[in-house]
Amino acid sequence: MNDTLAPARSLDSGRLLPASTVDGAHLTLADRFELRVGLWLLLRSARRQGSARDHHDHARRLVNGLSHVDRNHAALRAHALNSVRT
């Protein structure tokens, strides 16, 4: 599909930014506090999810490692028992 002739919006299309950003209005102290608390909560929940995932991965790896050790021990024991019987 040829998109070179697609309608494009010019930079001076008359769409204005909201007055608060144009006038340089500042956020109130309460707004800044709410934004910081919100950001802190988002970052905290992201860290908590990551640490929970890490915990589950660690537990899975630990169980896999222990079962691997058990399998090796059982194989060595079976080999030792077979070599004694013959």
ABEGO torsion letter per residue (X at the ends): XBAAABBBBBAAAGBBBBAAAAAGBBBBAAAAAAAAAAAAAAAAAAAAAAAAAAAAAAAAAAAAAAAAAAAAAAAAAAAAAAAAAX
